[in-house]
Amino acid sequence: MKETRAIPFRLSLKSSEFDRACNEDLATKLKEQTRLVISGENALGFSHGTKWRTRTAENNGVADDGKMQLHSSEVAIPFQEVVDNDLSSLARYQNTIISGMMQGFMNSLYQTISATTEKTGNVVDAKGGGFKAEQFVEMLEKIEFGVDKEGSVSMPEMHVGPGMAERMLQELYSQGSKFEEHVQGIIKRKSEAALAREEKRKSKFPKQEGEN
């Protein structure tokens, strides 16, 4: 009679493989979500270290220290769902993790933007807590348009709550055609300025063979 012995932790290897595959899937889905907010071309990766130092013309070459921030999300799967072999709990687990991480990421992003604008004074004060058309014009005047890699002007974005967005649009549409012409004039002027800055920047670099 052949003797059989129980092998302890026989699923440890499979569990490790499952954890690795699950983590990779989570990382891919989280990256897809963050790229809806920040282009992957503007994201940097570090293999080591927790902070960095940058010098820009805007702060007259003074070093500005940056530091990594921890984002975390925690979720628990009830034991009964494991016993019941409820595979749908895996999707809920992933969605909860991604939602928690994105919430932390967005909070950190808005805090960073707020700190930067306060530091530079690039702030529009919504006096009284409302929104007026002239504040929109002031925002446009304070924003410096950019140019993407295709040479097209990249328009600024506004991030507001759904209710606020509707009130803002109503306020802007109620101003009439003269206000719209004024806004379009600002956009045209700032777009031309952005293209001129880009041409000046590109002129500092020698053209490669085959480039126009």
RODO-2510 file (C-alpha; in nm, 4 decimals, decimal comma):
residues 212
     n   res          X          Y          Z
     1     m     0,0000     0,0000     0,0000
     2     k     0,1423     0,3325    -0,1054
     3     e     0,1874     0,5763     0,1769
     4     t     0,0675     0,9323     0,1160
     5     r     0,1686     1,2278     0,3248
     6     a     0,0042     1,5644     0,3454
     7     i     0,2178     1,8406     0,2033
     8     p     0,1896     2,1560     0,4170
     9     f     0,1263     2,4859     0,2415
    10     r     0,1013     2,3158    -0,0950
    11     l    -0,0739     2,6225    -0,2403
    12     s     0,1870     2,8746    -0,1271
    13     l     0,3440     2,8949    -0,4743
    14     k     0,0063     2,9378    -0,6436
    15     s    -0,0890     3,2019    -0,3880
    16     s     0,2283     3,3957    -0,4617
    17     e     0,1610     3,3779    -0,8347
    18     f    -0,1969     3,4947    -0,7806
    19     d    -0,0843     3,7856    -0,5601
    20     r     0,1736     3,8930    -0,8181
    21     a    -0,0775     3,8769    -1,1052
    22     c    -0,3378     4,0626    -0,9000
    23     n    -0,0913     4,3365    -0,8068
    24     e     0,0186     4,3774    -1,1681
    25     d    -0,3445     4,4045    -1,2781
    26     l    -0,4125     4,6630    -1,0081
    27     a    -0,1079     4,8658    -1,1105
    28     t    -0,2161     4,8636    -1,4761
    29     k    -0,5723     4,9748    -1,3958
    30     l    -0,4498     5,2427    -1,1567
    31     k    -0,2103     5,3762    -1,4222
    32     e    -0,4993     5,3941    -1,6696
    33     q    -0,6999     5,5999    -1,4207
    34     t    -0,4161     5,8410    -1,3425
    35     r    -0,3522     5,8949    -1,7142
    36     l    -0,7046     6,0347    -1,7420
    37     v    -0,5776     6,3187    -1,5225
    38     i    -0,2068     6,3426    -1,6088
    39     s    -0,0596     6,2317    -1,9402
    40     g     0,1750     5,9369    -1,9164
    41     e     0,4330     6,1521    -2,0964
    42     n     0,4341     6,3855    -1,7940
    43     a     0,4790     6,1088    -1,5374
    44     l     0,8216     6,0176    -1,4038
    45     g     0,9388     5,7003    -1,2327
    46     f     1,2073     5,6648    -0,9667
    47     s     1,3945     5,3447    -0,8996
    48     h     1,5274     5,4763    -0,5683
    49     g     1,5194     5,7823    -0,3477
    50     t     1,2303     5,9747    -0,1939
    51     k     1,2914     6,3357    -0,2977
    52     w     1,4365     6,5503    -0,5747
    53     r     1,5512     6,9073    -0,6357
    54     t     1,4626     7,1259    -0,9331
    55     r     1,5701     7,4695    -1,0507
    56     t     1,3456     7,6699    -1,2834
    57     a     1,3503     8,0142    -1,4388
    58     e     1,0254     8,0981    -1,2601
    59     n     1,1935     8,0895    -0,9184
    60     n     1,5158     8,2548    -1,0436
    61     g     1,7135     7,9328    -1,0283
    62     v     1,6484     7,8766    -0,6566
    63     a     1,6355     7,5063    -0,5763
    64     d     1,2880     7,3760    -0,5001
    65     d     1,2775     7,0494    -0,3090
    66     g     1,0131     6,7905    -0,3860
    67     k     0,9331     6,4793    -0,1890
    68     m     0,7426     6,1566    -0,2413
    69     q     0,4022     6,1331    -0,0756
    70     l     0,2493     5,8091     0,0453
    71     h    -0,0884     5,7100    -0,0994
    72     s    -0,2569     5,4048     0,0477
    73     s    -0,5886     5,2239     0,0381
    74     e    -0,7146     4,9422     0,2555
    75     v    -0,9881     4,6874     0,1929
    76     a    -1,1073     4,3721     0,3675
    77     i    -1,2843     4,0748     0,2094
    78     p    -1,5275     3,9038     0,4478
    79     f    -1,4239     3,5474     0,5243
    80     q    -1,7688     3,4204     0,4305
    81     e    -1,7175     3,5422     0,0721
    82     v    -1,4002     3,3361     0,0581
    83     v    -1,5828     3,0307     0,1942
    84     d    -1,8631     3,0821    -0,0589
    85     n    -1,6066     3,1121    -0,3402
    86     d    -1,7604     3,4460    -0,4351
    87     l    -1,5379     3,5474    -0,7264
    88     s    -1,7239     3,8773    -0,7671
    89     s    -1,5548     3,9930    -0,4452
    90     l    -1,2264     4,0175    -0,6385
    91     a    -1,3684     4,2862    -0,8696
    92     r    -1,5117     4,4735    -0,5705
    93     y    -1,1758     4,4457    -0,3960
    94     q    -0,9919     4,5905    -0,6957
    95     n    -1,2441     4,8717    -0,7476
    96     t    -1,2237     4,9721    -0,3812
    97     i    -0,8439     4,9769    -0,3881
    98     i    -0,8325     5,1822    -0,7090
    99     s    -1,1014     5,4222    -0,5887
   100     g    -0,9174     5,4785    -0,2591
   101     m    -0,5822     5,5312    -0,4317
   102     m    -0,7313     5,7738    -0,6843
   103     q    -0,9001     5,9726    -0,4092
   104     g    -0,5683     6,0079    -0,2284
   105     f    -0,3942     6,0971    -0,5545
   106     m    -0,6483     6,3661    -0,6447
   107     n    -0,6389     6,5156    -0,2947
   108     s    -0,2600     6,5322    -0,3152
   109     l    -0,2768     6,6830    -0,6647
   110     y    -0,5165     6,9594    -0,5641
   111     q    -0,3167     7,0336    -0,2479
   112     t     0,0003     7,0665    -0,4563
   113     i    -0,1703     7,2963    -0,7063
   114     s    -0,3165     7,5049    -0,4243
   115     a     0,0210     7,5395    -0,2517
   116     t     0,1921     7,6344    -0,5786
   117     t    -0,0638     7,8968    -0,6771
   118     e    -0,0616     8,0475    -0,3292
   119     k     0,3181     8,0664    -0,3443
   120     t     0,3200     8,2412    -0,6824
   121     g     0,0146     8,4565    -0,6136
   122     n    -0,1625     8,3101    -0,9173
   123     v    -0,4999     8,3035    -0,7406
   124     v    -0,8435     8,4414    -0,8262
   125     d    -1,0544     8,5316    -0,5235
   126     a    -1,4211     8,4341    -0,5563
   127     k    -1,5472     8,7068    -0,3258
   128     g    -1,8635     8,6093    -0,1424
   129     g    -1,8330     8,2460    -0,2441
   130     g    -2,0073     8,2961    -0,5795
   131     f    -1,8845     8,2987    -0,9364
   132     k    -1,8886     8,5969    -1,1701
   133     a    -1,8019     8,6224    -1,5376
   134     e    -1,5233     8,8719    -1,4651
   135     q    -1,3555     8,6096    -1,2463
   136     f    -1,3449     8,3751    -1,5455
   137     v    -1,1764     8,6483    -1,7492
   138     e    -0,9277     8,7051    -1,4656
   139     m    -0,8482     8,3324    -1,4590
   140     l    -0,7815     8,3315    -1,8329
   141     e    -0,5487     8,6279    -1,8015
   142     k    -0,3489     8,4595    -1,5251
   143     i    -0,3073     8,1263    -1,7077
   144     e    -0,0155     8,0702    -1,9426
   145     f    -0,1176     7,8428    -2,2300
   146     g     0,1105     7,5573    -2,3306
   147     v     0,1962     7,3808    -2,6563
   148     d     0,1901     7,0034    -2,6983
   149     k     0,4426     6,7895    -2,8849
   150     e     0,2377     6,8195    -3,2043
   151     g     0,2772     7,1964    -3,1961
   152     s    -0,0851     7,2640    -3,1026
   153     v    -0,1891     7,4968    -2,8217
   154     s    -0,3098     7,3018    -2,5190
   155     m    -0,6095     7,4703    -2,3639
   156     p    -0,6408     7,4959    -1,9843
   157     e    -0,8821     7,2725    -1,7936
   158     m    -1,1212     7,3565    -1,5125
   159     h    -1,1958     7,1069    -1,2356
   160     v    -1,5162     7,1867    -1,0459
   161     g    -1,8062     6,9971    -0,8957
   162     p    -2,1060     6,9130    -1,1194
   163     g    -2,3324     7,1679    -0,9504
   164     m    -2,0743     7,4441    -0,9725
   165     a    -2,0031     7,3693    -1,3381
   166     e    -2,3687     7,4190    -1,4283
   167     r    -2,3865     7,7518    -1,2419
   168     m    -2,0662     7,8729    -1,4059
   169     l    -2,1909     7,7888    -1,7559
   170     q    -2,5209     7,9663    -1,6908
   171     e    -2,3336     8,2743    -1,5709
   172     l    -2,1060     8,2781    -1,8766
   173     y    -2,3800     8,2127    -2,1345
   174     s    -2,5909     8,4918    -1,9881
   175     q    -2,3240     8,7530    -2,0700
   176     g    -2,4065     8,7730    -2,4375
   177     s    -2,2082     8,7907    -2,7600
   178     k    -1,9803     9,0815    -2,6644
   179     f    -1,8497     8,8898    -2,3644
   180     e    -1,7911     8,5810    -2,5817
   181     e    -1,5968     8,7916    -2,8332
   182     h    -1,3885     8,9321    -2,5491
   183     v    -1,3083     8,5834    -2,4200
   184     q    -1,2216     8,4567    -2,7674
   185     g    -0,9893     8,7547    -2,8096
   186     i    -0,8056     8,6631    -2,4899
   187     i    -0,7765     8,3001    -2,5997
   188     k    -0,6418     8,4056    -2,9413
   189     r    -0,3865     8,6427    -2,7861
   190     k    -0,2643     8,3909    -2,5301
   191     s    -0,2529     8,1123    -2,7898
   192     e    -0,0322     8,3268    -3,0141
   193     a     0,1906     8,4055    -2,7156
   194     a     0,2229     8,0339    -2,6359
   195     l     0,3248     7,9529    -2,9942
   196     a     0,5770     8,2382    -2,9925
   197     r     0,7326     8,1078    -2,6685
   198     e     0,7536     7,7600    -2,8176
   199     e     0,9269     7,8891    -3,1304
   200     k     1,1737     8,0796    -2,9141
   201     r     1,2396     7,7678    -2,7072
   202     k     1,2922     7,5511    -3,0148
   203     s     1,5299     7,8069    -3,1668
   204     k     1,7753     7,7340    -2,8852
   205     f     1,8273     7,3810    -3,0138
   206     p     1,9964     7,2969    -3,3436
   207     k     1,7739     7,1207    -3,5953
   208     q     1,8457     6,7568    -3,6641
   209     e     1,8923     6,6355    -4,0183
   210     g     1,5565     6,5778    -4,1863
   211     e     1,3645     6,8148    -3,9564
   212     n     1,1649     7,1039    -4,0958
***
